Amino acid sequence: MFAYFLDALTPFNLMLAMFGVTAGITIGALPGLTATMAVAVLTPMTFTMPPSSALIVLASIYMGGIYGGCFSAILVNTPGTPSSITTTFDGYPMAKRGDGALALSLATLASVIGGAIGVLLLLLVAPPLARAALAFGPVEYFWLAVLGLTLVASLSEGNLLKGIMGACLGLLISFVGSAVMGGDLRFTFGSPTLSGGVNIVVALIGLFCIPVVLDLISTAEPHMEMDKERPQGFRLREAVKLLLNEKINVFRSGGIGALVGALPAAGGSISSLIAYSEARRSSKKSHEYGKGAPGGIVAAEAANNATVGGGFIPTLTLGIPGTPPDAIIMGALLVHGVQIGPSLFTENSEIVYTFIFGLLVATILMLPIGLLLGRYAFRAFIAIPKSLLVPGVLLLTILGTYGINNNVIEVFIMLALGVVGWALSRAGFSPAPIVLGVVLGQIAEQGFVQAWLIGSATSNLSGMFFGRPISLAIIGIIILSLGYPLLATQLKKFGRLKAHD
């Protein structure tokens, strides 16, 4: 095993890991350029490399891309990747009050620890976890998606009803285009462009980024200020102190991210949302969440980076990709003639273990690279005049949207969603429930239709949805997530009345 670790530390593999992390962070930080796109574009260059080196560079790009999404999430309230949506809840408020550098350093530390937890679980318990993931069928994925929607609704600051309405609007947007099962066209209004549905990244850019641009245009105040009395630079000591206060949160969130990541198609959006909800529920300062709480950043970033290692568990052991980047990486392995499956860890141990250790090295490299980039990113963002920042951000959003499918119609869809999102934000609706509704809508629909067909064929429809142990456990969590805000409100009222008496 130690020999494989040394193989991962060869100068060539170290150089590939460093390149992959840097490229991934850069691409992940730009709205529209996702980790999946980065991995897909750079896959052909790995065909001449040894299989273990090819895996290392692609996985490093993936890990860096997931982490890089926190830069735009914190600085411009626009997640670079869908898994960074939860980071906006507290990252952007911290940056607005002048703690952007601290937020980026904290996100970097949490990402490194979370990523390491996912990789270590991949190294130690991949086969058993992969077998456990097989227990999840279509109905479990349906209830898991519903859980994600109810969590984001219940986390909506101040108004549960608006959160649920926003999630339902996101579901409605996800239904545009051909049905996941059957291919029926819905809400296309005769437009061939809409037959493919609304792209998740297009919705993400429009609903998150355009409202920020419109707010910058409509106000005369500076877009962000740096508090002269606060220490500048890395603010690493403060970040470490905050992380030590959140030590249970970071390890719990990393575990959640790795376990949810091991479920094929679940992804970082669900894992970060579950981790954030649990962090808020267990925090003594839950009222600060959504207003710039460090624990929110820790939970979100630890969870979404842990899904990288967790996603490789079913990919390498069962040949079932956990996420779209995993599918691309699996394809690259097949090009190299490496057979995916349970025998991979025995017949090609030198490849898989060198790759796992290389991914761990890449995760550690995120710390110096991320801190260095974060130190200058916040200062540069503040130094840019608003007159240059607004057209620059708008240009990036347009180019990023156009670059997804080279389709100008999607640019107009993005702008239209942005205007709608801005109007809804003025009415007190958060964009997060809407975007997560779009992300989770397809998972929920596919799981529901497949479970319905299976239940109907076996004449056990109710048992299919409500008779499986894992489903019942998830339903119980859903009820708790919806009831917790109401219960907490009643307990606060009771406490005030008791204190008054």
Backbone torsions as a table, in degrees:
resi	resn	phi	psi	omega
1	MET	NA	-39.8	-179.4
2	PHE	-64.9	-32.1	178.9
3	ALA	-63.8	-37.3	178.3
4	TYR	-66.7	-36.8	177.6
5	PHE	-63.1	-40.6	177.7
6	LEU	-66.4	-35.6	176.6
7	ASP	-61.9	-37.3	178.8
8	ALA	-68.6	-20.6	-177.3
9	LEU	-96.3	8.8	176.6
10	THR	-63.3	151.0	-178.1
11	PRO	-53.9	-38.3	-178.4
12	PHE	-65.4	-46.4	179.9
13	ASN	-67.9	-35.7	176.3
14	LEU	-64.1	-41.7	178.8
15	MET	-63.6	-41.2	178.7
16	LEU	-64.7	-41.8	179.5
17	ALA	-63.8	-42.1	-180.0
18	MET	-65.6	-43.2	177.6
19	PHE	-63.0	-44.9	-177.9
20	GLY	-62.3	-44.5	-179.5
21	VAL	-64.1	-45.9	-179.1
22	THR	-62.7	-45.9	179.2
23	ALA	-64.3	-41.2	-179.8
24	GLY	-63.7	-43.6	179.4
25	ILE	-62.6	-44.7	-178.2
26	THR	-62.5	-46.2	-178.5
27	ILE	-70.7	-42.3	-178.9
28	GLY	-64.3	-26.5	-179.0
29	ALA	-77.5	-14.9	-177.6
30	LEU	-96.1	121.8	178.7
31	PRO	-57.1	131.8	179.3
32	GLY	99.1	-26.1	-179.8
33	LEU	-102.2	93.7	-172.4
34	THR	-86.1	169.2	176.8
35	ALA	-62.0	-36.5	178.4
36	THR	-60.9	-44.3	179.4
37	MET	-63.6	-41.4	-179.5
38	ALA	-62.5	-45.1	-179.8
39	VAL	-64.9	-42.3	-178.2
40	ALA	-64.6	-42.9	-176.9
41	VAL	-67.4	-37.2	-174.0
42	LEU	-93.3	-2.0	-179.8
43	THR	-60.7	-43.8	-177.6
44	PRO	-57.5	-29.0	-178.4
45	MET	-70.6	-12.6	-177.8
46	THR	-91.5	-5.1	-173.7
47	PHE	-67.4	-22.3	179.4
48	THR	-94.5	-0.6	-178.7
49	MET	-90.1	161.0	168.8
50	PRO	-60.8	149.1	-176.5
51	PRO	-54.4	-42.7	-177.7
52	SER	-65.7	-39.4	178.9
53	SER	-68.0	-38.7	177.8
54	ALA	-62.0	-42.4	178.1
55	LEU	-63.3	-40.8	-177.3
56	ILE	-62.8	-46.9	-176.7
57	VAL	-68.3	-39.9	-179.8
58	LEU	-68.3	-42.5	179.1
59	ALA	-68.4	-32.0	177.0
60	SER	-66.4	-40.3	175.8
61	ILE	-62.6	-42.2	179.4
62	TYR	-62.1	-49.5	-179.5
63	MET	-62.9	-44.9	179.2
64	GLY	-64.3	-36.3	179.7
65	GLY	-66.4	-41.3	178.3
66	ILE	-64.6	-42.6	178.2
67	TYR	-68.4	-39.0	-176.4
68	GLY	-61.0	-23.6	178.4
69	GLY	-61.1	-21.3	-178.9
70	CYS	-72.1	-22.9	-178.4
71	PHE	-62.8	-54.6	179.9
72	SER	-71.9	-29.7	177.7
73	ALA	-62.9	-39.5	-177.7
74	ILE	-81.6	-41.3	-171.8
75	LEU	-85.2	-36.2	-177.1
76	VAL	-127.3	14.0	176.5
77	ASN	60.4	27.6	-179.9
78	THR	-126.8	109.6	-178.8
79	PRO	-61.8	128.9	176.3
80	GLY	-68.3	-28.5	176.6
81	THR	-133.9	156.4	179.5
82	PRO	-57.7	-31.1	-178.6
83	SER	-70.9	-11.6	179.5
84	SER	-94.4	7.3	-178.9
85	ILE	-57.2	-45.1	-176.5
86	THR	-65.7	-25.9	179.1
87	THR	-64.4	-28.5	-179.4
88	THR	-66.6	-25.3	-174.7
89	PHE	-55.3	-43.8	-177.0
90	ASP	-118.7	-20.0	-178.8
91	GLY	-66.4	-48.1	-178.5
92	TYR	-67.0	-42.5	174.9
93	PRO	-58.8	-35.9	176.3
94	MET	-64.9	-42.4	-179.8
95	ALA	-66.0	-38.2	-179.4
96	LYS	-62.3	-31.9	-179.3
97	ARG	-91.2	8.9	174.9
98	GLY	97.9	8.3	-178.3
99	ASP	-107.6	30.9	-178.5
100	GLY	-61.9	-42.6	179.7
101	ALA	-63.6	-40.5	177.9
102	LEU	-64.9	-42.0	179.2
103	ALA	-62.6	-41.1	179.3
104	LEU	-67.4	-40.4	177.9
105	SER	-65.0	-41.9	179.0
106	LEU	-64.4	-41.7	178.1
107	ALA	-63.4	-37.7	179.1
108	THR	-64.3	-48.1	179.8
109	LEU	-61.3	-45.3	-179.7
110	ALA	-64.9	-38.1	179.4
111	SER	-64.4	-42.0	179.9
112	VAL	-64.1	-46.8	-179.4
113	ILE	-65.7	-45.5	178.5
114	GLY	-61.9	-44.4	177.6
115	GLY	-60.6	-40.4	179.2
116	ALA	-65.0	-38.5	178.5
117	ILE	-61.9	-43.9	178.8
118	GLY	-63.1	-41.8	-179.4
119	VAL	-67.9	-40.6	-179.9
120	LEU	-66.3	-37.5	175.2
121	LEU	-65.3	-38.7	175.3
122	LEU	-60.0	-40.4	-177.7
123	LEU	-70.9	-38.9	-169.0
124	LEU	-95.8	-39.2	-170.1
125	VAL	-131.8	33.2	-177.1
126	ALA	-61.0	-53.5	-176.5
127	PRO	-59.6	-47.4	179.6
128	PRO	-63.5	-39.2	179.7
129	LEU	-66.8	-35.6	178.6
130	ALA	-64.8	-39.8	177.9
131	ARG	-66.2	-37.0	178.3
132	ALA	-65.9	-34.3	-180.0
133	ALA	-64.7	-25.7	179.7
134	LEU	-68.3	-18.1	178.8
135	ALA	-70.3	-15.4	178.5
136	PHE	-83.5	116.8	175.5
137	GLY	-105.2	-170.9	-178.5
138	PRO	-56.4	-40.8	-176.7
139	VAL	-68.0	-33.7	177.6
140	GLU	-66.9	-38.0	177.6
141	TYR	-68.3	-34.2	175.5
142	PHE	-62.5	-50.4	-179.5
143	TRP	-66.7	-31.9	177.4
144	LEU	-65.4	-40.5	177.2
145	ALA	-66.1	-40.5	177.1
146	VAL	-62.4	-39.6	177.1
147	LEU	-59.1	-45.0	178.4
148	GLY	-60.0	-40.8	179.8
149	LEU	-67.4	-41.8	179.8
150	THR	-69.6	-32.7	178.3
151	LEU	-64.9	-46.6	-178.2
152	VAL	-68.9	-30.2	177.1
153	ALA	-68.5	-43.6	-178.1
154	SER	-71.4	-21.4	178.5
155	LEU	-85.4	-6.4	-179.5
156	SER	-62.4	121.9	-172.1
157	GLU	-65.4	116.0	169.4
158	GLY	88.8	-20.8	-175.1
159	ASN	-148.8	100.9	-179.9
160	LEU	-64.2	-40.2	-177.8
161	LEU	-62.1	-43.8	178.9
162	LYS	-65.5	-35.0	176.7
163	GLY	-63.4	-44.3	178.6
164	ILE	-66.3	-40.0	178.4
165	MET	-63.1	-40.5	178.1
166	GLY	-63.7	-43.2	178.4
167	ALA	-62.8	-39.1	178.1
168	CYS	-66.0	-37.4	175.9
169	LEU	-63.3	-40.7	176.1
170	GLY	-62.4	-39.7	175.8
171	LEU	-61.1	-42.1	179.8
172	LEU	-61.6	-41.3	178.3
173	ILE	-65.1	-36.9	-179.5
174	SER	-67.7	-20.2	-179.8
175	PHE	-83.2	-9.0	178.5
176	VAL	-65.2	135.4	178.1
177	GLY	102.3	-161.6	-178.0
178	SER	-76.3	143.9	-179.2
179	ALA	-66.0	146.5	179.0
180	VAL	-60.6	-40.9	177.4
181	MET	-115.4	119.2	176.9
182	GLY	106.1	-32.4	175.6
183	GLY	80.6	10.9	177.8
184	ASP	-65.2	141.0	179.7
185	LEU	-86.0	135.3	-177.0
186	ARG	-137.0	134.9	174.0
187	PHE	55.4	33.0	-179.7
188	THR	-92.2	-19.4	179.3
189	PHE	54.5	34.0	177.6
190	GLY	77.9	5.6	-178.3
191	SER	-88.9	121.9	177.3
192	PRO	-61.9	-30.9	-179.1
193	THR	-63.9	-39.9	-177.4
194	LEU	-76.8	-10.0	-179.2
195	SER	-64.6	-24.7	176.8
196	GLY	-87.1	-0.3	179.3
197	GLY	85.7	177.9	177.7
198	VAL	-92.6	117.4	-179.7
199	ASN	-59.8	137.7	-176.9
200	ILE	-59.4	-43.2	-177.7
201	VAL	-68.4	-36.3	176.2
202	VAL	-60.5	-46.2	178.5
203	ALA	-64.0	-40.4	-179.1
204	LEU	-62.0	-47.7	-179.3
205	ILE	-64.1	-45.5	-177.1
206	GLY	-64.5	-47.8	-173.6
207	LEU	-76.5	-24.3	-179.8
208	PHE	-99.3	-44.6	-169.4
209	CYS	-84.6	-46.3	-175.9
210	ILE	-61.4	-41.3	175.8
211	PRO	-59.7	-35.1	177.1
212	VAL	-65.2	-43.5	178.6
213	VAL	-61.3	-44.4	-179.9
214	LEU	-65.3	-37.3	176.2
215	ASP	-65.0	-39.3	177.9
216	LEU	-63.1	-38.7	-179.4
217	ILE	-70.5	-36.8	-172.0
218	SER	-83.7	-7.4	-179.6
219	THR	-120.5	148.8	-179.3
220	ALA	-91.3	-13.5	-177.7
221	GLU	-68.1	155.8	175.0
222	PRO	-58.9	147.4	-176.2
223	HIS	-66.9	-27.8	179.0
224	MET	-165.5	146.0	-178.5
225	GLU	-122.6	148.8	175.3
226	MET	-104.9	122.9	-179.9
227	ASP	-71.9	114.7	-177.2
228	LYS	-63.8	-25.4	-177.9
229	GLU	-81.4	-15.4	179.5
230	ARG	-85.8	147.0	176.1
231	PRO	-65.8	144.3	-178.6
232	GLN	-109.2	-174.1	-178.3
233	GLY	90.8	-147.2	-176.2
234	PHE	-68.8	-34.1	-172.5
235	ARG	53.5	39.1	-174.1
236	LEU	-68.9	-37.6	-178.7
237	ARG	-62.9	-42.6	177.5
238	GLU	-63.8	-41.1	-178.6
239	ALA	-64.3	-41.9	178.5
240	VAL	-63.6	-41.8	179.0
241	LYS	-62.4	-43.6	178.1
242	LEU	-64.3	-38.9	-179.0
243	LEU	-67.0	-37.3	177.4
244	LEU	-63.8	-35.1	176.1
245	ASN	-69.0	-22.3	-178.9
246	GLU	-109.5	27.3	-173.5
247	LYS	-61.7	-39.4	177.5
248	ILE	-67.0	-40.5	179.8
249	ASN	-60.1	-46.0	-174.7
250	VAL	-67.6	-40.8	-179.7
251	PHE	-74.0	-37.3	176.8
252	ARG	-64.4	-44.6	-179.5
253	SER	-65.9	-39.4	176.7
254	GLY	-62.5	-40.8	177.2
255	GLY	-64.1	-43.0	177.7
256	ILE	-60.9	-44.9	-179.3
257	GLY	-61.3	-42.9	-179.1
258	ALA	-67.5	-41.3	-178.6
259	LEU	-69.1	-44.1	178.4
260	VAL	-68.5	-36.0	177.9
261	GLY	-62.8	-26.8	179.4
262	ALA	-73.1	-11.7	176.9
263	LEU	-87.6	116.6	-178.2
264	PRO	-54.2	131.7	175.6
265	ALA	76.3	1.4	178.9
266	ALA	-73.4	-58.9	171.7
267	GLY	82.8	175.4	-174.1
268	GLY	-73.4	-23.6	-178.9
269	SER	-63.0	-45.4	-179.8
270	ILE	-70.2	-44.4	-175.3
271	SER	-63.9	-43.8	-179.2
272	SER	-67.5	-33.2	179.0
273	LEU	-68.8	-44.0	178.1
274	ILE	-63.8	-43.8	-179.6
275	ALA	-63.9	-41.2	179.2
276	TYR	-63.9	-44.0	179.6
277	SER	-61.5	-43.3	179.8
278	GLU	-67.3	-38.4	178.4
279	ALA	-63.6	-42.7	179.6
280	ARG	-67.5	-41.2	-178.6
281	ARG	-62.4	-39.3	-174.4
282	SER	-90.7	-5.7	-176.9
283	SER	-80.8	143.8	174.4
284	LYS	-76.9	-12.8	179.0
285	LYS	-117.4	44.2	-176.0
286	SER	-62.1	-25.1	-179.7
287	HIS	-68.1	-17.2	-179.9
288	GLU	-85.1	-14.9	-178.6
289	TYR	-67.0	136.7	-174.7
290	GLY	89.9	-5.3	-179.5
291	LYS	-121.3	9.6	-179.8
292	GLY	113.0	36.0	179.1
293	ALA	-81.8	127.1	178.1
294	PRO	-58.0	-34.9	-179.7
295	GLY	-61.2	-30.2	178.0
296	GLY	-66.7	-41.0	177.5
297	ILE	-66.3	-43.1	-179.5
298	VAL	-58.9	-48.0	-177.9
299	ALA	-63.0	-47.2	-176.0
300	ALA	-64.6	-47.1	-174.5
301	GLU	-75.9	-35.8	177.2
302	ALA	-64.1	-40.5	-177.3
303	ALA	-70.3	-47.7	-173.6
304	ASN	-71.0	-27.7	176.0
305	ASN	-79.5	-27.1	176.4
306	ALA	-67.9	-24.1	179.9
307	THR	-67.6	-19.6	179.3
308	VAL	-64.0	-53.9	178.0
309	GLY	-65.7	-40.5	179.5
310	GLY	-62.6	-37.5	-179.4
311	GLY	-65.8	-25.6	178.6
312	PHE	-76.3	-13.7	-178.1
313	ILE	-63.3	-56.9	177.3
314	PRO	-70.2	-26.3	-179.0
315	THR	-64.7	-48.5	-174.4
316	LEU	-82.6	-30.6	-175.1
317	THR	-94.3	-29.5	-176.5
318	LEU	-118.2	-12.5	-175.2
319	GLY	74.7	23.2	179.0
320	ILE	-112.8	107.7	-176.8
321	PRO	-61.9	132.4	178.2
322	GLY	-76.7	-32.9	-178.2
323	THR	-143.6	166.5	177.1
324	PRO	-55.4	-44.2	176.3
325	PRO	-60.1	-35.0	176.8
326	ASP	-61.2	-38.6	179.9
327	ALA	-64.7	-39.6	178.7
328	ILE	-66.2	-43.4	179.6
329	ILE	-65.3	-38.0	176.8
330	MET	-62.6	-40.0	176.7
331	GLY	-61.8	-39.3	177.7
332	ALA	-63.3	-37.9	177.7
333	LEU	-64.0	-41.8	-179.8
334	LEU	-64.7	-35.7	176.1
335	VAL	-61.1	-35.3	178.6
336	HIS	-79.3	0.7	177.9
337	GLY	80.8	16.6	-180.0
338	VAL	-91.8	124.5	-178.2
339	GLN	-83.7	122.9	179.7
340	ILE	-82.3	143.3	176.7
341	GLY	147.7	-176.4	-177.4
342	PRO	-58.7	-28.9	-178.6
343	SER	-76.6	-8.0	-177.8
344	LEU	-59.2	-38.9	-175.9
345	PHE	-73.9	-12.2	178.7
346	THR	-109.7	-47.6	-176.5
347	GLU	-78.1	-29.5	179.8
348	ASN	-126.5	44.8	-175.7
349	SER	-61.1	-34.9	-178.4
350	GLU	-65.0	-30.4	178.9
351	ILE	-76.7	-52.1	-172.0
352	VAL	-69.9	-39.0	-178.4
353	TYR	-76.3	-33.7	173.5
354	THR	-63.1	-39.9	177.3
355	PHE	-63.1	-45.6	-177.9
356	ILE	-62.7	-44.4	178.0
357	PHE	-66.8	-35.1	176.8
358	GLY	-65.0	-37.6	176.9
359	LEU	-66.3	-36.4	176.8
360	LEU	-65.4	-40.8	176.9
361	VAL	-62.6	-43.2	179.2
362	ALA	-62.0	-38.0	178.4
363	THR	-63.1	-42.4	178.8
364	ILE	-66.8	-36.4	179.4
365	LEU	-65.2	-20.9	176.9
366	MET	-60.8	-27.5	-176.2
367	LEU	-64.4	-58.8	180.0
368	PRO	-67.3	-40.0	-178.3
369	ILE	-66.4	-44.6	-179.3
370	GLY	-65.7	-41.8	178.8
371	LEU	-63.8	-40.8	-179.3
372	LEU	-65.0	-46.2	179.2
373	LEU	-67.6	-39.7	-179.0
374	GLY	-65.4	-35.4	-178.6
375	ARG	-59.5	-42.4	-175.6
376	TYR	-89.8	-23.3	-177.8
377	ALA	-64.2	-46.3	-177.4
378	PHE	-66.8	-44.2	-179.4
379	ARG	-64.3	-41.4	-180.0
380	ALA	-66.9	-38.0	-179.2
381	PHE	-63.9	-40.0	179.4
382	ILE	-70.3	-36.2	-175.3
383	ALA	-71.8	-22.3	-178.4
384	ILE	-71.7	126.1	176.9
385	PRO	-62.3	148.9	-179.1
386	LYS	-60.7	-31.9	-179.7
387	SER	-64.2	-24.5	175.8
388	LEU	-97.7	-31.8	-176.5
389	LEU	-65.8	-46.7	-175.7
390	VAL	-60.2	-53.7	178.7
391	PRO	-65.2	-30.4	178.6
392	GLY	-66.1	-47.1	178.5
393	VAL	-64.0	-42.1	-179.9
394	LEU	-62.8	-40.6	178.4
395	LEU	-63.6	-42.2	179.3
396	LEU	-63.5	-40.9	179.8
397	THR	-65.1	-39.9	179.7
398	ILE	-67.9	-47.1	179.6
399	LEU	-64.1	-41.3	179.7
400	GLY	-63.9	-40.8	179.1
401	THR	-67.7	-44.6	180.0
402	TYR	-63.9	-35.8	-176.6
403	GLY	-70.8	-14.1	-178.5
404	ILE	-65.2	-51.9	-179.6
405	ASN	-130.7	12.3	-176.4
406	ASN	53.3	45.7	-174.9
407	ASN	-127.4	116.4	-177.2
408	VAL	-71.2	-25.2	178.8
409	ILE	-62.7	-35.7	179.6
410	GLU	-66.4	-27.0	175.2
411	VAL	-64.9	-43.3	178.7
412	PHE	-67.1	-36.7	176.3
413	ILE	-62.4	-43.6	179.1
414	MET	-60.9	-45.3	-179.8
415	LEU	-65.7	-39.6	179.4
416	ALA	-65.0	-43.6	177.9
417	LEU	-64.0	-34.7	179.0
418	GLY	-64.6	-43.2	178.9
419	VAL	-65.2	-42.1	177.5
420	VAL	-62.3	-43.9	179.1
421	GLY	-62.3	-38.4	178.9
422	TRP	-65.9	-42.9	178.9
423	ALA	-64.2	-40.5	179.3
424	LEU	-67.5	-35.5	179.2
425	SER	-65.2	-32.6	176.5
426	ARG	-66.9	-25.5	179.2
427	ALA	-92.4	5.3	176.0
428	GLY	95.4	11.8	178.3
429	PHE	-93.5	133.0	176.9
430	SER	-85.8	144.7	178.6
431	PRO	-73.1	-21.0	-175.2
432	ALA	-60.2	-48.5	178.4
433	PRO	-60.7	-34.5	-178.9
434	ILE	-66.8	-49.3	-177.9
435	VAL	-65.2	-41.5	179.3
436	LEU	-67.7	-28.9	172.6
437	GLY	-62.8	-40.0	176.9
438	VAL	-65.8	-43.2	-177.6
439	VAL	-65.7	-44.8	-173.5
440	LEU	-88.8	-11.9	-176.0
441	GLY	-60.6	-45.3	-178.7
442	GLN	-66.8	-37.8	177.8
443	ILE	-63.1	-44.9	-179.3
444	ALA	-64.6	-44.3	-177.4
445	GLU	-65.0	-46.2	-178.9
446	GLN	-63.1	-44.4	178.9
447	GLY	-63.0	-41.4	-178.8
448	PHE	-65.1	-48.4	-176.8
449	VAL	-64.7	-44.0	179.5
450	GLN	-63.5	-42.9	179.1
451	ALA	-65.1	-39.1	178.7
452	TRP	-62.3	-44.6	-179.8
453	LEU	-63.9	-42.9	179.7
454	ILE	-66.1	-44.6	179.8
455	GLY	-63.2	-39.5	179.3
456	SER	-67.4	-40.0	-179.3
457	ALA	-66.5	-31.5	-179.8
458	THR	-96.5	4.2	-178.6
459	SER	54.8	37.4	-179.4
460	ASN	-142.2	59.0	-174.2
461	LEU	-66.3	-46.8	-179.2
462	SER	-66.2	-38.3	178.2
463	GLY	-66.4	-31.2	179.1
464	MET	-65.1	-42.1	-176.5
465	PHE	-88.2	-31.4	-172.4
466	PHE	-124.7	10.4	-176.5
467	GLY	-115.4	6.6	-179.3
468	ARG	-103.9	135.3	-173.8
469	PRO	-56.5	-44.3	-178.3
470	ILE	-65.9	-39.5	178.6
471	SER	-62.2	-43.7	179.8
472	LEU	-62.3	-37.9	178.3
473	ALA	-64.4	-42.1	179.9
474	ILE	-67.7	-39.3	177.7
475	ILE	-61.1	-40.5	177.0
476	GLY	-60.6	-40.8	178.3
477	ILE	-66.4	-36.8	178.2
478	ILE	-61.7	-45.3	179.6
479	ILE	-62.0	-41.7	178.8
480	LEU	-65.2	-40.7	-177.7
481	SER	-65.4	-36.1	178.3
482	LEU	-76.8	-34.9	-176.9
483	GLY	-83.5	-21.1	-175.4
484	TYR	-61.6	-47.0	179.5
485	PRO	-59.6	-40.8	178.9
486	LEU	-66.1	-41.3	179.2
487	LEU	-64.6	-42.6	180.0
488	ALA	-62.7	-39.6	178.5
489	THR	-63.0	-44.2	179.6
490	GLN	-64.4	-39.0	178.9
491	LEU	-64.7	-38.1	177.5
492	LYS	-64.6	-42.8	178.3
493	LYS	-63.0	-41.5	179.0
494	PHE	-63.7	-39.6	179.0
495	GLY	-64.8	-40.0	178.8
496	ARG	-67.2	-40.3	178.0
497	LEU	-65.0	-39.5	178.6
498	LYS	-65.5	-41.1	179.5
499	ALA	-67.0	-35.0	178.8
500	HIS	-67.4	-38.2	178.6
501	ASP	-68.2	NA	NA
